[in-house]
Amino acid sequence: MPRPIQALIHTDALAHNLRVARAAAPDAKVWAVVKANAYGHGIERAYPGLQSADGFALLDLAEAERVRALGWRGPILLLEGCFEARDLELCSRLNLWHTVHTDEQIDWLATHKTTWPHRVFLKLNSGMNRLGFQPAAFRTAWMRLSGLTQVDEITLMTHFSDADGPRDVAHQMAAFEAACEGLPGERTLANSAATLRLAASRPEVRGDWVRPGIAVYGSSPDFPQHSIADWGLRPTQTLRSRLIAVQQLQAGASVGYGSTFTAASSMRIGVVACGYADGYPRHAPTGTPVLVDGVRTRLVGRVSMDMITVDLTPVPDAGCGSDVTLWGQGPHGTQLPIDEVARAAGTVGYELMCAVAPRVPVASAD
Ligand SMILES: *Cc1c(COP(=O)(O)O)cnc(C)c1O
């Protein structure tokens, strides 16, 4: 029998979450962001749940080829554009739309031989200071692009640094509106946080295309202010395993490497087949939530490579073989949102879902 750990991908939940994002941005088209192998879900596994998207956005050219290989004929957007001039050949061959955020990328286009002109997304650095032209250089870049026979439509694009928090997007919206004033073309600005929090009431944030990622994968973009339940989202990735041993501890006995947890009184401990080599966060402390047979309990002691240990006090009937949910959907309709585990471990749902290790077998749940 294989080790009992398994990851499940919930296709129905992906489709549901995509509908939630779409409903939050009425009349906008929706990019399903599938970078990082669909946030760790696997592009091929996630695809059946995401086919109602208007397009797929990602940044790795090999991933774009995989989406085309699945039969997708609609739009694909490279969020970081080309990394070198010859990437444009693949864009021409697979009809990929690509972001343009540097002068070099325009130089490459200017010498590219293509039979049909490309659709490009011109990116403004509106204040996040990662990718994009400075506002003062944006119009010049637009003029250069619009003068190229290699270029068809130009979409205006920016990315928000603070859509999930108190700083909000006003300063970046002002920069975007000023830089784009009078320029034709579609617009795209909103990630998950901006889509769920702002797009419904603010058409200028919504633009023509929204770009939700994390919300589609069942993690709240502004947790803990809002949980997935608040947004009506469902977990799309479950990491589950089983108890492979049980230990009875007497008061004063400790558990695991470094003896970081000591029992205050007699208690039962379950040993779970899941450790940091499976992608479970090593820094998850005592108290991190876990479900055993659908009952919420806590991790105790240090996470090791192949095992964690959990407090069985709330689940007296649990024993070897009992079902353990590390995050996602548990038995009998129970849930452990990935955001709660991430928060306990000092990280975000994005990191956990992307980090499920290759040794964990993956299956589709729906
Ligand atoms: C990753 C990414 C998104 C999606 O962000 P989420 O926070 O996951 O919704 C949108 N736009 C760009 C440019 C990205 O790189």
PDBQT file of the ligand as one rigid body, heavy atoms in Angstrom, charges set to zero:
ROOT
HETATM    1  C1  LIG A 401      -0.390  36.486 -10.032  1.00  0.00    +0.000 C 
HETATM    2  C2  LIG A 401      -0.984  37.640 -10.740  1.00  0.00    +0.000 A 
HETATM    3  C3  LIG A 401      -2.357  37.919 -10.638  1.00  0.00    +0.000 A 
HETATM    4  C4  LIG A 401      -3.275  37.133  -9.722  1.00  0.00    +0.000 C 
HETATM    5  O1  LIG A 401      -3.051  37.542  -8.385  1.00  0.00    +0.000 OA
HETATM    6  P1  LIG A 401      -3.936  36.932  -7.190  1.00  0.00    +0.000 P 
HETATM    7  O2  LIG A 401      -3.523  37.717  -6.006  1.00  0.00    +0.000 OA
HETATM    8  O3  LIG A 401      -3.552  35.501  -7.080  1.00  0.00    +0.000 OA
HETATM    9  O4  LIG A 401      -5.347  37.115  -7.588  1.00  0.00    +0.000 OA
HETATM   10  C5  LIG A 401      -2.870  38.952 -11.387  1.00  0.00    +0.000 A 
HETATM   11  N1  LIG A 401      -2.077  39.704 -12.186  1.00  0.00    +0.000 NA
HETATM   12  C6  LIG A 401      -0.758  39.478 -12.299  1.00  0.00    +0.000 A 
HETATM   13  C7  LIG A 401       0.060  40.346 -13.180  1.00  0.00    +0.000 C 
HETATM   14  C8  LIG A 401      -0.161  38.446 -11.579  1.00  0.00    +0.000 A 
HETATM   15  O5  LIG A 401       1.150  38.229 -11.701  1.00  0.00    +0.000 OA
ENDROOT
TORSDOF 0
